[in-house]
């Protein structure tokens, strides 16, 4: 019945108005071709009107940095896709037709004899005057298109826009993930000792400042390789921050409340992801994908100043924390190599377990919504809700696990961590079995899975690793934490291609089988670490008995 294309754009130079570009829109409507010229500001006003009442696809940014042909062509393509999608939608079709000065009353949901071309009917059939028997209230393919527009997490939306604006392939988008995650994982292992040598205040302040600068300039580049460099710098700048924060937090809390403190602090990562997602969606919708990182970069720079000014250790303020006196006096400042840190008992086991947990966690973050939509036929809103539910389980599990460790297992923190991993394994098994039973069952097991998988993260890569690094006067808490957490982050690096390959070859059930196997293997590593620590405790006890 109708089609729409933007055939060209041209520069209008008139003495009465400021030079501007207009876009020539060609509309084929009921056999007639219409040519309409509109300024970009008119399309932007239409978008602002539509988005208040309807779900709209992504609109190309109104402002551009220059008027190079490549930039204008990208804008033309993006605007053409936007108008075509809105014209196909039954909810906004009449608005689009009215905007271009066409009469929407010609629209008829019925298919009658008059709608058919002369080549499709015989002359004798033109006299047929019976009532129409075919009626379509909605295009059967429209739901698929609306789903593709509405269902997306903020990162996916940004990537989609970047691919359109810069003509990037999926492989290139995948390398952008690697550009940030790989230096974060590797350099956290290498630069973890920085937090021990410079102290948390200088480490976090400098690293956040570097990260903020890289994000601040991200929106001003069109070169793909320059964006990779900036993402690399951002990932490298963030790498030493977590170990340094763990060192600062462990210094301010006594040992009997340390796990609870880390459990509460870890909720910031899961709750922060919810806030960051909402902020990214808003910024992208209002200003375009390039400004998603621009405004938060000022917040990062502000936090870097706050960290430099206020993130001090108790020893720097001459404050004594109960239970920390002897450890402060015995602290040694000799640095240790990565090989020496790896050989500390139970460190390698905990690092391997952390890698399995992170691989599982990021698989759920990035692939669960797609599974729900493609395999279980969830709507976009329902699939998006489940992403939040997994984070809610993580927040609940982290808080409860930290409290349980301090309350009941202060000397053996790995035991409740092993129990939490078992809860995650059982939850994934039941989620797979009951996937088609309905949303209620899925929600229950997804909350339990989020709690079981995400809760051990903060303890293995936080309080437990800090305790091992600071034990026996090593003063290597940040180094060990960086090693365990950085090695674990390698799981996030390999997650994308690994899960994508498995689901492509063997289907979605294979993904959950992989998750269950990895969770089981991680739990086995934690169990081995428990046995090592128990053996150490027996050896120490035997030495004490001999001395007595």
N, C-alpha and C positions, 0 to 999 in steps of 0.2 A: 504494500500500500504506500509506503513512504521510505525515503532514505535521505541521509544527510552527510555532506562532506564539506570540508573547508578546502577549497581549491587553491587559494593563494592569499597572500597578504601584500599590502602596498602602503607606501609612505604618502601621507597627505600633507602637503605644504601649502598653507593658505595664509595670507597676510592677516586675516582676522582672527585666526586661532593658532595655538601653539602646534608645531609639527607633531604628528602622531601617526600610528599605524592603524589601519582598518583591516578586518578579515572578511574575505568574500565567502559566504556560506551558500552552497548550492543544495536546494531541497527539492527532491522529487516527491510530489504529493498528489496522489490520485491522478497520475498520468501527466501532470503539469510540472514544469521545471520553474523554480523560483530562485532568484539570486538576491541575496540580502547582504548588505555591508554593515558591520557593527564594529565599534571600538571595543578594545579589550575591557575597558572600565564598565561597559554595559553588560558584558558577560559576567564580570565579577559581581555586579549589583544583583543580577539574576541568581547567581549562586548563593549570595548572602540571604536572599529571600527564600530560596528553596530549602536551605539547610535548617531553617527554623521549624519547618513542618514535616520534612521528609528526610529519609536516609539518603545521603548523596555520596557519590564516589569522590575520589580525590580530585581537587581542583588545582590546576597549575598555579604557582605563585604569581601574584599580580606584578610584583616588582622584579626587574631583571637588572643585572649589573652592567650590561652593555647591549648594543643592538647588532651584534654580529649575526650573520646569516644562520650560523649553527644554533645559536640561542633562540632566535625567532622561529626557526623550523621546529625545534623541540617544543616550544610553546604552542605552535600550531597543531602539532600531533597530539599533545596532551589535551588541548581544548577540544579537538575533534572527537577524541575518545570520550571525553566527558559528555558532550552534547549527544553523541550517539547512544550512550548508555541511558541518559535521562529521557531520550525520545522513546527508547524501547520500554521503559518502565511505565506501566499503566497509571501509576500514581501521579507522575509528573509530565506525562505526554501532552496533555492539554495546555499546561503552563508553557512548555517549549514552543508549541505551535502558535499560541497567542503572542509570545515574545517575538516571533518572526513575522507577525502580522497575518497569519493564516487563520482560517475559520475552523475551530475544533468541532463545530456541529456536524461537519461532514463525516466525523468518525462514526462508524457503525460496527457494533460487535458482531453483527450477523454476516454470514456469507450468503449472498443472494446471487441470482442469475446475472444481475447487472454488474457484479464485481468481477465476473469472468471475462477474459478477453475473447475477441471474436474467433481467434484461432482455437480456443478451447471448447467451443460449443458449435453445434450445427445450426443452420438457419431455422430448421423446424423447431429446435429447442427454445428459440427466443420467445415463442408464444406461451410458454409455460407460465402459469400465473398462480400456482399453488403456494401455500405458505412455506417459508424457508424451514429446513429441517436441521441445519447445522448452525450452532451458536457457540462462540468461544468468548467467555468472560475474561479470560486471562491467557496470555501466551504461555504454553507449557514450558518453554525454554527460559522464560523470564525469571523464574525462581532460581535457576542456576546462576544467572548473571548477577542477580541481586545478592546471592550468597557470596559470590566471589568478591563483590565490592564491599560487603559489610563484614565479612568474617576475616579478620586479620589482627594479629597482635601488633603493637606499635613498631617493633623491629621489622616485622614483615612488611608493614606499610611503607616504612622508610626505604627498605631495600627495593620495593616495587617502584617507588618514585625515582630512586637513583638509577635503576635499570632503564626507566623511560627517558629520563633527562640526559643520561650519559651513555645510553645504548650499551649497557653492560650485560654480559651473559651470566648465567647462573654460576658458572665456574668462577668468574671474576668476583661475584658476590660472596661465594664461599671463601675465596682468598682474603676478603676483607675481614671475615670472622677470624681467620687464622692469624691475620696481621696483628690483631689485638690480643687474642687468647694465648698465642704461642709465646710472645715475650713476657706476658704476665706469668705464665707457668714456669718458664725457664729462668727468668731473672729473679723470680721470687726465691728460687733455690740458690741462685748465685749471690744475690744481694740481700738475702735474709740476714746475714751477720751485720749489715749496716745498722740495723736497729740496736744491736748490742754495742757497736763502736761509737756511733754518733749520738745515740739516745733517741727515744721516741719523738721528742719535741722537734729536733732538727730534721729527722728522717721524714716524718709525716708532713711537716711544713714545706720542705723543699720538693718532695715528690708530688704533693697536691698542687703546688705552684706550677710545676712542669706540666702536669696533666691539664690544669686549667688553661694554660697558654695554648697547648695543642688543640684543645676543643674550641678555643676562641677563634682560631684561624681556620677551622675546618670548613666553614661555609663559604670561604672566599676562593676556593680552588676548584678548577674544572679538570685538572690533570688527575687521571686515575692513580698513577703511581705516587703522586704527591699525597693523595688521600691515604694510601697504604702506609706511607712514611709517618704521617700524623697519627694514624691508628696504632702503629708500632710504638711511637713515642708515648702515646697515652697508656697503652698496656704496660710498657716498661715503667712509667711513672707510678702507676698504681701498684706494681708488684711488691715493693717493700712496705707498703702501708699497713697491711693486715698484721704481719709479724710485729711491727713496731707498736701497733695499737694493743696487741695481745700482751706485749711486755709491759706497757704502761698500765693496763687494767690489772694484770697479775700483781703488780707492785702495790696497788692501792687497796686490795682486798685480802683479808686473811685467808689461809688455806681452807678453813672450814666453810667458807662462803664463796670460794673461787668458782666452782662449777656452776653454782646458781647465777653468779654474775655473768659468766660466759654464756650461759643459756639464754639469759635475758638480752645480752648484747647481740647475740646471733639473730634475734628476731628482727633487728634493724635491716638485715640483708633481705629477708623475705618480705617484711612489711614495706621496706623501701622500694622493692621491685614493683609492688602494686602502685605506690605513689608515682614512681618514675614512669610507669606505663601510662597512667592517666595523664600525667603532664606532657609526655611525648605526643599522645594523641591530640591533646588540645593545641599544642604549639604547631604541630604539623598541619592541623586543620586550619588554623588561623593564619599562619605565616609561611607554610611550606616546609619541606623536609630539611632544608639547609639551616633553618633556625632552631631545629630541635636541640642541637648541641650548643648553639650560640649563647642563649640566655642562661642555661644552667652553668656554663663555664664561669660566669661571674660569681655564682654561689660557691663553686669549687675554689676560686681564688680567694674569696672571703674566708672560707674555712681554713685555707692554708695559713692565712695571717693569724686566725684564732689559734690554730695549733702551735704556731711559732711562739705566740705570746703566753698561752695558758696551759699547754700540755706538758706539765712538769711532773717529775717523779717525787715521791715522798722524801727521798734523800736530799734532793735539791732544795726542798723547803724545810729541811730539818724536822720532818715529821716521822714518827715511829709507828709502824703498823704492827699490831699484836701478832706474834708468831713469825715476823720477818727479821727480827734483830740478828739472830745468828747467821741467817743466810746472807745478810748484807755484809757482815764482817768476813765471811768465808769466801765471798765472791772472788773469782779469779778473772783476769782480763785477757788471758792468753787466747788468741783466736785458734780455731780448729778448722781443719780442711773438711771439705764435703765428704771425703772418704771416711774420715774419723767420725764425723757426725752420723754417717750411715751405719757405722759399725756399733753405735751405741745400742745396747740390747732393746729390742722391740720397736726400734725406729723404722726399720725396713718393712716390718709387718704392718705397722700403722700407716705408713705411706702408701703401701699397696692397697690396703683397705680403703683409704681415702680416695684413691684413684677410681676404684670400683663404685663407690658411693656417688662421686661427682659425675661419672659417666651415666649412672642411672638417673640422677637428679636432672641433669641437662637433657637427657632423652625425654623425660616427662615434660619438661618446660617447652621444648621445641616441637615435639611430635604428638603429644596427647591430643591437642585440639584437632589436628588433621585426622587422627584415628577416629575420634568421636564423630566427626562429620562424614567421613568416607565409609566407615565400617558400621557405625551405629545410627547413622542418619540424624544426628543432632542438629538443631538449628544453630545459627551463628551465636545467638545470645546464650544458649545452653553450653556450647563449646567454650565460649569465653568465661562463663561462670566456673567451669571446672578448673581453669587455670588458676583462678583465685582460690578455689577450694583446696587445691594442693598446697598453696602457700599458707592458707589458714592452718592446715594440719601441721605444716612445718613450724609455724609460730607456737602452736600449742605444745607440740612435742618437744621443742627446744627448751621451753620454760619448765615443763614438767620433768624432763630428764635431768636437767641441771639441779633441780631441787632434790630429786630422788638420790642422785649421786652424793650430794653433801649430807643428806639426812641419814641414809641407810648404808651407803657403800663408799665412805670417804677414802678408805685405804685401797679399794679395788674398783676404781671408776670404770674399768673396761668391762666389768661384768654386766652392769645395766646397759652399757652400749651394745654388748652382744645381744641382750634381750630385745633391745630396740630394733636391731637389725633383723631378728627373728620375726618381730611383729610386721616389719616391712615386707619380708618374704611371704608370709602367710597372707597378708593383705593383697599383694599382687596376684597370688594364686587364686584367691577367692574373687578378685576383680575380674580375672580372665574367665572363670567359670560362670559368673553371674552377669557378664557384660550385657546380655540381652534381656535381663529380667526387669530392667527399668532404671530410671534415674535415681530413685531412692537408694537402691542397693549400691549403685555406682558411687554415689556421694559418700556413703558410709565407708566403703573400702578405700576410696581415694583419700579421704581425710586420714585414715589410719596409715595408708602407705606414705603420705607426706610426712606424718609424724615419725614413722619408723625409719625412713630413709634420710630425712634432713636433720633430725635431732642430733645424731652422732657427729655431724659435721663440725659444729662449733667446739665440741669437746676434744675430738681427735686432733683437729687443727688449731686448738686453742688452749684450754686449761691443761689437758693431759700432756700435750707436747711441751708446753711451757714448764710444767713440773719436771718432765724428764730432762729438759735442757738446763734447768737451774739446779738440778740435783747434784750433790757432791761438789758444790761450789764451782760448777762449770761456767756459770754466767753466759750460757749459750741458748737461752730460752727463745729469743727471736730467731736465732740461726736454725734451731731444730724445728720451730714452727714454720719458718719459711720453707725448709726442706720438705716437710710432710705436706703442707698445703700446696706448695708449688708442684711437687710430684703428683699430687692428687689432681691438680688442675689440668694435667696432661689428658686426663679422661675427658674433660670438656673439649679439648682440642680434637681428639679423634672421634668424638661422639657423632658429629654430623655425617662424615662420609661412611662411617661404620654402620650406623642405623639406617641411613639412606640406602646403602647397598643391600643390607639384609632384607629390608621391607620390599625393595624392588625385586629381589630374586625369590623370596620365600613368603612374603605377605606379612600382615600385621601380627599374626599369632607368633611368628618367629621373633618379632621385636620384644614381646612380653616374655618369651622364653629366654631371650638374651638377658633381659632385665633380671629375671629370677636367678639365672645362672650366675650373673655378676654379683648380685646381692648375696648369694650363698657363698661364693668364693671370698668376698670381702668379710663376711662373718667368720669364715674359717681362719682368715688372717688375724682377725681380732682374737679369736680363741687361742691361736698360737702365741700371740703377744701376752695373753693372760698366763699361759703356762710358763713363758719365759720370766715374767715378773714374779710369779710364785716361786720359781726356782731361785731367783735372786734373793727373795725374802728368806727362804730357808737357809741359803748359804750365809747370809748376814746373821741370822739367828744362831746358826751353829758356831760362827766366829765369836759371837757374844758369849755363848755358853762356855767356849774354851777359855776366854779371857777371865770369866768368873771362876 
